[in-house]
């Protein structure tokens, strides 16, 4: 209940920012445009988030005949979670990582990178898949997808506001409005990113907890996270920063590992995941039993 309330507040905040940015473009009419674009982004995210995520990962669906162990583990977890069997995919990405997508448990998909199949034992992979199944059961996927889409909408509107401010005229009476619009162009996307971070971090902790409960053991996922932490820092990925929050481990970690000027701006602002050390410690402390 607490997480659902937090989600509602965060999404409302993102929606409010979108309207404000739209208002900066053209007053009341601009706010209406911002709201309309928000509905378009949210609607598109609702219906097509799974297809976009799978296509972005260059993943292919695998059958039970092709990967029987993969299917057997997920089928068992889905039965334990009392939810339909999701579609299963494998991405050729060599980075050890995984994500779930879809607008509901009835329209869900789970994808693992080839890299995760190469470094994890089947017991550790079961921990990762329990985490992803928990995301599906908790309906985190839709909420995070909508939040990401609305944040993208805010960035789009902010750019419109910037161009509108630059070419809307430059007389003295409008200079104050110009400065205010430019400040909004910078601050609104940053605010949206911070809201996304708060949403994603709470959801990752909850999926870790729910996944451990599903297995009755937090150690397989803890061991898996240790390997994923090392692997994502060593092996780069071409994941779109907008999709980074969907993965169990930050796919941009390799860009951040060097620190300083080596980290790209998109990587610095895409740290949507809680610290791995904290997640592992929580799993091993037995907190998930509470």
C-alpha positions in Angstrom: 0.0 0.0 0.0 2.9 2.4 0.9 4.6 1.7 -2.4 1.4 2.2 -4.4 0.8 5.5 -2.7 4.3 6.6 -3.4 3.9 5.6 -7.0 0.7 7.6 -7.3 2.3 10.7 -5.8 5.4 10.4 -8.1 3.4 9.9 -11.3 1.2 12.8 -10.3 4.3 14.9 -9.8 5.6 14.0 -13.2 2.3 14.7 -14.8 2.2 18.1 -13.1 5.7 18.9 -14.4 4.5 18.1 -18.0 1.6 20.5 -17.7 3.9 23.2 -16.3 6.4 22.8 -19.1 3.6 23.0 -21.6 2.3 26.1 -20.0 5.7 27.7 -20.4 5.3 27.3 -24.2 1.9 29.0 -24.6 0.1 29.6 -21.4 -3.2 27.8 -20.9 -3.1 26.4 -24.4 0.4 25.1 -23.9 -0.6 23.4 -20.7 -3.4 21.7 -22.6 -0.8 20.6 -25.2 1.4 19.3 -22.5 -1.5 17.2 -21.0 -2.4 15.9 -24.5 1.2 14.9 -25.2 1.3 13.2 -21.8 -1.7 11.1 -22.6 -0.1 10.1 -26.0 3.2 9.1 -24.3 1.4 7.2 -21.5 -1.0 5.4 -23.9 1.9 4.4 -26.2 3.8 3.2 -23.2 0.8 1.2 -22.0 0.2 -0.6 -25.3 3.7 -0.9 -26.8 6.2 -0.9 -23.8 7.0 -4.6 -24.2 7.5 -4.5 -27.9 9.8 -1.4 -27.6 11.9 -3.0 -24.9 12.3 -6.3 -26.6 13.2 -4.6 -29.9 15.6 -2.3 -28.2 17.4 -5.3 -26.7 17.5 -7.1 -30.1 16.0 -10.1 -28.2 14.5 -13.2 -29.7 11.8 -15.4 -28.2 12.9 -18.9 -27.2 10.7 -22.0 -26.9 10.7 -24.8 -24.3 12.4 -27.0 -26.8 15.2 -24.6 -27.3 15.8 -23.8 -23.6 14.0 -26.3 -21.4 15.7 -25.3 -18.2 14.9 -21.6 -18.6 11.2 -22.4 -19.3 11.0 -24.9 -16.4 12.3 -22.4 -13.9 10.0 -19.6 -15.0 7.0 -21.9 -15.2 7.6 -23.0 -11.6 8.0 -19.4 -10.4 4.9 -18.3 -12.3 2.9 -21.1 -10.6 4.2 -20.1 -7.2 3.3 -16.5 -7.9 -0.2 -17.6 -9.2 0.2 -15.7 -12.5 0.3 -16.7 -16.2 3.5 -17.9 -17.8 5.3 -14.9 -19.4 6.9 -15.1 -22.9 10.7 -15.7 -22.6 13.4 -14.0 -24.6 17.2 -14.0 -24.9 19.2 -11.0 -25.9 22.6 -11.4 -27.6 24.0 -8.6 -25.3 27.2 -10.0 -23.6 26.6 -8.0 -20.4 25.1 -10.1 -17.6 21.7 -8.6 -17.1 18.0 -9.2 -17.3 14.6 -7.4 -17.4 10.9 -7.9 -17.5 8.4 -5.9 -19.5 4.7 -5.8 -20.4 1.6 -4.0 -19.4 0.2 -6.7 -17.1 0.8 -10.3 -15.9 -1.3 -11.5 -18.8 0.9 -9.6 -21.3 4.4 -10.0 -19.7 7.8 -11.0 -21.1 11.0 -11.8 -19.4 14.4 -11.4 -21.1 17.8 -12.5 -20.1 21.1 -11.4 -21.8 23.4 -14.0 -23.2 26.0 -12.7 -20.7 23.9 -13.7 -17.7 23.6 -17.2 -19.0 27.4 -17.4 -19.3 28.2 -16.3 -15.7 25.4 -17.5 -13.4 24.6 -21.0 -12.2 21.0 -22.2 -12.7 20.3 -21.6 -9.0 21.6 -18.0 -9.2 19.6 -17.5 -12.4 16.5 -18.7 -10.5 17.1 -15.9 -8.0 17.2 -13.4 -10.8 14.1 -14.8 -12.5 12.3 -14.7 -9.2 13.1 -11.0 -9.0 11.7 -10.4 -12.5 8.6 -12.5 -11.9 8.0 -10.3 -8.7 8.2 -7.2 -10.9 5.5 -8.7 -13.1 3.3 -9.8 -10.2 3.7 -6.4 -8.4 2.8 -4.6 -11.7 6.0 -2.6 -11.5 6.6 -2.9 -15.2 3.6 -0.8 -16.3 4.2 1.9 -13.7 7.9 2.3 -14.5 7.2 2.3 -18.2 4.6 5.0 -17.9 6.9 7.0 -15.6 9.7 6.7 -18.2 7.3 7.7 -21.0 6.0 10.7 -19.2 9.6 11.8 -18.3 10.5 11.5 -22.0 7.4 13.7 -22.7 8.7 16.3 -20.3 12.0 16.4 -22.0 10.3 16.7 -25.4 8.2 19.6 -24.2 11.2 21.2 -22.6 12.9 21.3 -25.9 9.8 22.8 -27.5 9.8 25.4 -24.8 13.5 26.2 -25.5 12.9 26.7 -29.2 9.8 28.7 -28.5 11.7 31.0 -26.1 14.5 31.4 -28.6 12.3 32.3 -31.6 9.3 33.8 -29.9 10.7 37.3 -29.8 13.4 39.2 -27.8 12.0 42.5 -26.6 12.8 43.8 -23.1 9.3 42.9 -21.7 9.8 39.3 -22.6 13.4 38.9 -21.3 12.2 37.8 -17.8 9.9 35.3 -19.4 12.7 34.0 -21.6 15.0 33.5 -18.6 12.2 31.7 -16.7 11.5 29.4 -19.6 15.2 28.5 -20.1 15.4 27.7 -16.3 12.4 25.5 -16.7 13.9 23.8 -19.7 16.9 22.8 -17.6 15.1 22.0 -14.3 12.0 20.1 -15.5 13.9 17.1 -17.1 16.2 17.0 -14.1 13.2 16.9 -11.7 11.6 14.1 -13.8 14.8 12.0 -13.6 14.9 12.4 -9.9 11.3 11.3 -9.6 12.1 8.3 -11.7 15.0 7.4 -9.5 12.9 7.4 -6.4 10.3 5.2 -8.1 12.8 2.7 -9.5 14.8 2.4 -6.3 11.8 1.5 -4.1 10.6 -1.0 -6.7 14.0 -2.7 -6.9 14.1 -3.3 -3.2 10.6 -4.6 -3.2 11.3 -7.0 -6.1 14.4 -8.3 -4.3 12.3 -8.9 -1.2 9.4 -10.5 -3.1 11.8 -12.7 -5.1 13.5 -14.0 -2.0 10.1 -14.8 -0.5 9.1 -16.6 -3.6 12.1 -18.9 -3.3 12.2 -19.0 0.5 15.8 -18.0 0.3 17.7 -14.7 -0.4 21.1 -16.2 -1.0 20.8 -17.2 -4.7 19.8 -13.7 -5.7 22.5 -12.2 -3.4 25.2 -14.3 -5.1 23.8 -13.4 -8.5 23.8 -9.7 -7.7 27.5 -9.9 -6.7 28.3 -11.3 -10.1 26.1 -8.9 -12.0 27.7 -6.0 -10.1 31.2 -7.0 -11.3 30.0 -7.9 -14.8 28.1 -4.7 -15.6 31.1 -2.7 -14.5 33.4 -4.6 -16.8 31.3 -5.3 -19.8 29.6 -2.2 -21.6 26.1 -2.4 -23.0 24.4 -0.4 -25.8 21.2 -0.1 -23.8 19.3 3.1 -24.3 19.5 5.2 -21.1 15.7 5.5 -21.1 15.5 1.7 -20.7 18.2 1.4 -18.1 15.8 1.4 -15.1 14.1 -1.8 -16.4 17.2 -4.0 -15.8 18.0 -5.8 -12.6 21.4 -4.2 -12.6 22.4 -0.8 -14.0 23.4 -1.5 -17.6 25.4 1.7 -17.7 27.6 0.8 -14.7 30.7 0.4 -16.9 30.4 4.0 -17.9 30.3 5.0 -14.3 33.0 2.7 -13.0 35.8 5.0 -14.1 34.2 8.1 -12.6 35.2 11.6 -13.4 35.1 12.7 -17.0 34.9 9.1 -18.3 31.3 8.8 -17.3 28.9 10.1 -19.9 26.2 12.6 -18.9 23.4 10.1 -19.7 25.1 7.5 -17.5 25.5 9.9 -14.6 21.8 10.7 -14.6 20.7 7.1 -15.1 21.7 5.7 -11.7 18.1 4.6 -11.0 19.2 1.5 -9.1 19.9 1.3 -5.4 23.5 0.5 -4.3 24.3 -3.2 -5.0 26.0 -3.6 -1.6 22.8 -2.5 0.1 20.6 -4.8 -1.9 22.9 -7.8 -1.1 23.2 -6.9 2.6 19.4 -6.7 2.9 19.0 -10.1 1.2 21.5 -11.8 3.5 20.2 -10.1 6.7 16.9 -11.9 6.3 15.0 -8.7 6.1 12.9 -10.1 3.3 11.2 -12.4 5.8 9.5 -9.5 7.6 
